[in-house]
Amino acid sequence: MTAFADASPATPPVRTPPATAAFVTPPPATDLLSRLRAAVAAHPGRPAVHAVDGSLDFAELDRRTAALARALRAHGVRRGDRVGVHLARTTDLPVALLAVWRAGAAYVPLDPAYPAERIAFTAADARVAVVVSADTAPPVPAGVPVLRPDAAAPVEAAAPADPETDGDAAGFTPHALDSAYVIHTSGSTGRPKGVEVPHGALAGLAAALERSGAYRPEPGVVAWNASVSFDASVQQWIRICRGDTLVVIDEARRAEPARLVELLAGHGVTDLDLTPSHWQLLREPLAQAPVPRLFMGGEPVPARTWRELAGAGIDALNLYGPTECTVDAITTPITGPGPHLGEALPGVRAYLLDDRLSPVTAAGAVGELYLAGGGLAHGYPGHPGLTAGRFVADPFAPEPGARMYRTGDQARRSAEGLLEYVGRVDRQIKLRGFRIEPGEVEHALGALAGVTAAAVTVHEPAPGDRRLAGYVTGAGVRSADLLAELRRTLPGHLVPSTVTVLDALPLTPNGKVDHRALPAPTADAAAPDAAGRPGAPAGLPEQVAEVWRTVLGVPSVEPDDDFLSLGGHSLAALRVVHLLRRRLNVELQLRHLLDAADLAGFTEAVRRAAQAGPAEARPALTARRAAVR
């Protein structure tokens, strides 16, 4: 195996480092492809991937990735290129991502669930050389070659390669600075921006998570839950390269808590990554099965969730880290009082600084969190100014030329010395695990016909129920029409739950939009109907309509209303199913809602489900059921 060289401190630090930073020598970091080759050699017959379309052992995984890597090479892919991967959640997806690495390139995820316009922009922005897709005509820029995931090329068909400069299908070893992937995040300028992460940072993350105890020494069975466009998915490639078995959760099971739990139990999953929001939807069905170790990240852990997990004795980790710092930088077990962020991973330095870059040391004092060390991304390809503004010189580093990343997150030290998340220094939002720049959504809203001004904020109609809310001005515009247009261009997590039409946006004395003065969202509909008033009949249609109003936060719903048009999303749909299941004792599935054309159709589906019999009783979550297998 090839270990990346660790730089030794050559000069003393320019300034005294803050107490949050520790200059710990990073653990030896072996590149992931070398680790994958070792896993194949040691356990060729061990299951490597389970997915909806079948399973692969490590020997078959090696054969398929090598074949696709040769095909990529035959199509001209070289070291340093970027390859778009546009595939569903089957065995093809991990095969393609690993094959891109073996061909010497970096992968660019193109989630098929995203709108075509978004996929095309991402592929063009990343300047992909080839796209791997099972579709005959994926929405990518004209002239970009498309390669099927089952494509293969004879060894002699691939152009000869120098393993030191180009790589080959069998033995390419990446340099620490070679790019591993480019993942796009929401951009404040109205367009998503790519974040380019090198292999060295990825290998360092693997070593750090092992050294910290987050990864157990023995191979595990790991569920892949996150979207391929969400950087939490990167951990799954670490896991498979170290010899763990990967269980790919397909879209249907991701959306059905009961079916997802059955999948976890059926494969003996030991580790599951998820957001705190997703946990709330899984906790009831997980009460029937052993709870795997939870890797919780993507958004702050609410105090209620922390107490629940800690009190039940569930083995769970709180993981914090922006995409620009290679997935995870700070972690802690979810035990005892909380929530808090924990300690920096080995090789990561966490600074709490004021606006003059001086350390914030007093307990309870708030500062901005900066991260440094070997886990930093290269930056934002094609955006040197933006890169320079976020990746700044590290005045505390022992080595010259070191950088640190301005996270934009505010934190403080508790009296016990623990880092606690406070909020943002800007308007960036974390919602259901996704990072959202309101400016991107405002730009998309403002570009729609008839809109003269737009604003976006977060509305929380009930504790823990955070929703994106849009506001516009413009004569004759309707929120339903605007939402329909947004769904054609933006991924679901960027589409507001509601768009409220105002006569004018509230302004500060300086003439800027006063987001704190925006009113509570309203729908196009007028007043609540009779079913929304106290004392209304409690028949089935009224009960279903009441749940829709509660979950969607709208005053009124009509039989021909569509769930998505009212601002519904996947987690909202899960809440509807969960509430009706509890209230009516009926065995409902998410497909009953998603397959229904409107409220009337869904109500009929609920009626049929009720006639089929009551739901099975489900026990409460207990510590006994929280044991990790």
Secondary structure, 3 states (H helix, E strand, C coil): CCEECCCCCCCCCCCCCCCCCCCCCCCCEECHHHHHHHHHHHCCCCEEEEECCEEEEHHHHHHHHHHHHHHHHHCCCCCCCEEEEECCCCCHHHHHHHHHHHCCCEEEECCCCCCHHHHHHHHHHHCCCEEEECCCCCCCCCCCCEECCCCCCCHHHCCCCCCCCCCCCCCCCCCCCCEEEEEEECCCCCCCEEEEEEHHHHHHHHHHHHHHCCCCCCCCEEEECCCCCCHHHHHHHHHHHCCCEEEECCHHHHCCHHHHHHHHHHCCCCEEEECHHHHHHHHHHHCCCCCCEEEECCCCCCHHHHHHHHHHCCCEEEEECCHHHCCCCEEEECCCCCCCCEEECCCEEEEEECCCCCECCCCCCEEEEEEEECCCCCECCCCHHHHHHHEEECCCCCCCCCEEEEEEEEEEECCCCCEEEEEECCCCEEECCEEECHHHHHHHHHCCCCCCEEEEEEEEEECCEEEEEEEEECCCCCHHHHHHHHHHHCCHHHCCCEEEEECCCCECCCCCECHHHCCCCCCCCCCCCHHHCCCCCCCHHHHHHHHHHHHHCCCCCCCCCCCHHHCCCHHHHHHHHHHHHHHHCECCCHHHHHCCCCHHHHHHHHHHHHHHCECCCCCCCCCHHHCCC
